[in-house]
Amino acid sequence: MTSASRSARRVANALLKLKNQYPWWYPERDYLRENLVSQANSISRYGFAADIERADALMFTEAATSYLDSEIEAMTGREVFSDYVRALHRVRTLVQDLEAALGPAPTPNYGTWSAGELTAKHMSSGGAEVAMVSAELSGDRPSPLAWRADPAAPGPTCQRLVALAARILPESHRLRYAEEFRADLREVPRRERLGHALRLVACAWELRRNLTLSAARAEECR
């Protein structure tokens, strides 16, 4: 493994650890996804789910940007860490691209609301819905999990990261690897998908170099 590859892997592993800094958010997010189903006119079922996904991703990008900035500031100017600093800058660019693709933070910011407040808001539209949602929250009635039609499908954040990893590769290889990346992601447990997608992005630069070198050697042998 090259020095640059080791640096990229170190960055990816450090970014994954950021999730552990927000233990209060992940159980709350899963609770809302799995149990809170609403037909309120103000927020559709799919719109509510999309905002949860975006709040989750934006919280990650904010923490990742903060971590990368602090690492870059600490390591810049130290020659022994030059490869690491370059890897940090590359990953920061990817995180910024992801943040821009996600758009502005949801309104309201579901990442800061408690489940009780959200439940009260979604129950305000009528007695029938109160009974339905209450039954789902208590477990008396199975939740239809309407936030995602296909339970096996990766979330939009993971899909964007996989697409980003494929775009890093040479154009002639993008389609094939994009299909492979998507297929692999579906096999990964849901809680591990974001980490897997980040690793694909971090390793895509090394894969690009290897593919480019292989193509150059093949051309020389002709």
Legacy VTK file of the C-alpha trace (Angstrom):
# vtk DataFile Version 3.0
C-alpha trace
ASCII
DATASET POLYDATA
POINTS 222 float
0.000 0.000 0.000
1.389 3.404 -0.998
1.830 6.311 1.382
-1.039 8.198 -0.292
-3.311 5.167 -0.003
-2.487 4.775 3.690
-3.219 8.472 4.193
-6.606 8.189 2.455
-7.500 5.142 4.553
-6.513 6.985 7.732
-8.753 9.898 6.781
-11.691 7.600 5.990
-11.337 5.757 9.297
-11.168 9.031 11.217
-14.314 10.297 9.510
-16.184 7.117 10.409
-15.379 7.657 14.088
-17.220 10.976 13.964
-20.518 9.103 14.092
-19.710 8.015 17.634
-19.635 11.658 18.750
-23.402 11.937 18.263
-24.861 8.940 20.143
-28.014 10.911 21.011
-28.955 11.442 17.347
-28.760 7.960 15.851
-31.275 6.209 18.189
-33.602 9.215 17.779
-33.324 9.071 13.995
-33.985 5.328 13.893
-36.946 5.742 16.233
-38.492 8.327 13.940
-37.855 6.296 10.804
-39.207 3.036 12.123
-42.246 4.227 14.081
-43.495 7.689 13.160
-45.813 7.490 10.139
-47.979 10.484 9.284
-50.483 11.621 6.677
-50.374 15.257 7.767
-50.913 17.612 4.839
-47.928 19.772 5.787
-45.382 16.963 5.453
-45.853 13.942 3.220
-44.616 10.539 4.326
-41.837 10.584 1.772
-40.992 14.232 2.411
-40.621 13.577 6.126
-38.320 10.620 5.433
-36.218 12.662 3.005
-35.740 15.401 5.610
-34.597 12.826 8.169
-32.035 11.523 5.646
-30.785 15.027 4.904
-30.576 16.049 8.566
-28.525 12.923 9.196
-26.179 13.617 6.280
-25.801 17.331 6.996
-24.885 16.616 10.603
-22.184 14.266 9.343
-20.807 16.729 6.777
-20.662 19.501 9.401
-18.712 17.290 11.801
-16.470 15.998 9.005
-15.627 19.507 7.793
-14.743 20.606 11.329
-12.484 17.573 11.816
-10.745 17.996 8.454
-10.120 21.716 9.020
-8.511 21.044 12.405
-6.321 18.256 10.977
-5.218 20.367 8.007
-4.302 23.268 10.302
-2.318 20.979 12.615
-0.405 19.110 9.888
0.233 21.794 7.258
3.905 22.711 6.952
5.210 19.380 8.304
6.922 17.631 5.414
6.550 14.152 6.888
2.759 14.571 6.706
2.587 16.073 3.205
0.781 13.047 1.683
-1.659 13.036 4.578
-2.424 16.753 4.148
-3.058 16.262 0.420
-5.432 13.397 1.248
-7.195 15.621 3.780
-7.733 18.325 1.160
-9.102 15.779 -1.342
-11.558 14.358 1.168
-12.608 17.843 2.293
-13.463 18.676 -1.324
-15.601 15.531 -1.531
-17.387 16.391 1.721
-18.077 19.917 0.425
-19.444 18.460 -2.832
-21.726 16.188 -0.837
-22.928 19.067 1.348
-23.675 21.189 -1.723
-25.600 18.313 -3.313
-27.718 17.924 -0.173
-28.865 21.529 -0.325
-29.908 23.704 2.637
-30.813 22.222 6.000
-34.393 20.954 6.327
-37.010 23.268 7.776
-37.832 22.533 10.500
-34.529 21.024 11.578
-35.542 17.514 12.560
-32.063 16.837 13.896
-32.783 19.088 16.886
-36.392 18.089 17.564
-37.390 15.453 20.069
-39.552 12.517 19.068
-42.313 13.859 21.342
-42.440 17.210 19.564
-42.521 15.563 16.156
-45.226 13.161 17.283
-47.360 16.027 18.608
-46.996 17.944 15.330
-47.951 14.982 13.196
-50.877 14.057 15.429
-52.438 17.517 15.234
-54.391 16.942 12.007
-57.215 14.691 13.223
-58.510 12.038 15.612
-58.267 9.176 13.113
-54.601 9.867 12.490
-53.948 10.173 16.222
-55.327 6.677 16.723
-53.356 5.267 13.786
-50.025 6.804 14.756
-50.536 5.983 18.442
-51.121 2.344 17.533
-47.971 2.279 15.433
-45.877 3.950 18.138
-47.128 1.485 20.749
-46.486 -1.502 18.528
-50.174 -2.543 18.389
-50.256 -1.853 14.669
-47.272 -2.668 12.381
-45.678 0.379 10.840
-45.749 0.306 7.008
-42.318 1.981 6.897
-43.538 4.236 4.122
-40.365 6.320 4.239
-38.754 3.878 1.808
-40.617 1.729 -0.706
-37.751 -0.757 -0.990
-36.307 -1.615 2.452
-33.101 -2.927 0.854
-32.410 0.252 -1.111
-29.484 2.413 0.132
-30.347 5.924 1.271
-29.746 8.967 -0.959
-26.576 9.959 0.907
-24.963 6.574 0.267
-26.124 6.638 -3.350
-24.485 10.042 -3.875
-21.220 8.827 -2.345
-21.197 5.733 -4.562
-21.860 7.882 -7.635
-19.047 10.209 -6.527
-16.643 7.241 -6.163
-17.508 6.081 -9.680
-16.997 9.576 -11.145
-13.442 9.648 -9.770
-12.518 6.685 -11.979
-11.480 6.899 -15.655
-14.515 7.424 -17.882
-14.257 4.032 -19.588
-14.588 2.236 -16.225
-17.267 4.348 -14.531
-20.366 2.466 -15.615
-19.030 -0.980 -14.696
-17.727 0.077 -11.290
-20.846 2.129 -10.520
-22.932 -1.032 -10.994
-20.524 -3.051 -8.840
-20.481 -0.413 -6.096
-24.276 -0.246 -6.006
-24.597 -4.034 -5.874
-22.027 -4.270 -3.062
-23.778 -1.545 -1.064
-27.060 -3.464 -1.042
-25.282 -6.421 0.587
-23.887 -4.322 3.441
-25.990 -4.038 6.656
-27.870 -0.730 6.755
-25.972 0.714 9.736
-22.637 0.067 7.976
-23.563 1.501 4.569
-22.392 5.070 5.131
-18.990 3.816 6.273
-18.742 1.458 3.298
-19.655 4.250 0.877
-17.046 6.557 2.417
-14.395 3.856 2.077
-15.281 3.488 -1.618
-14.704 7.227 -2.125
-11.425 7.189 -0.190
-10.100 4.194 -2.149
-11.315 5.424 -5.535
-8.222 7.600 -6.026
-5.899 4.606 -5.653
-8.130 2.527 -7.923
-8.043 5.298 -10.522
-4.229 5.291 -10.487
-4.100 1.509 -10.836
-6.574 1.494 -13.721
-4.677 4.279 -15.479
-1.360 2.456 -15.073
-2.863 -0.811 -16.343
-4.229 0.941 -19.410
-0.852 2.562 -20.090
0.960 -0.791 -19.815
-1.570 -2.453 -22.108
-1.036 0.303 -24.658
2.747 -0.164 -24.499
2.414 -3.904 -25.123
0.502 -3.411 -28.356
LINES 1 223
222 0 1 2 3 4 5 6 7 8 9 10 11 12 13 14 15 16 17 18 19 20 21 22 23 24 25 26 27 28 29 30 31 32 33 34 35 36 37 38 39 40 41 42 43 44 45 46 47 48 49 50 51 52 53 54 55 56 57 58 59 60 61 62 63 64 65 66 67 68 69 70 71 72 73 74 75 76 77 78 79 80 81 82 83 84 85 86 87 88 89 90 91 92 93 94 95 96 97 98 99 100 101 102 103 104 105 106 107 108 109 110 111 112 113 114 115 116 117 118 119 120 121 122 123 124 125 126 127 128 129 130 131 132 133 134 135 136 137 138 139 140 141 142 143 144 145 146 147 148 149 150 151 152 153 154 155 156 157 158 159 160 161 162 163 164 165 166 167 168 169 170 171 172 173 174 175 176 177 178 179 180 181 182 183 184 185 186 187 188 189 190 191 192 193 194 195 196 197 198 199 200 201 202 203 204 205 206 207 208 209 210 211 212 213 214 215 216 217 218 219 220 221
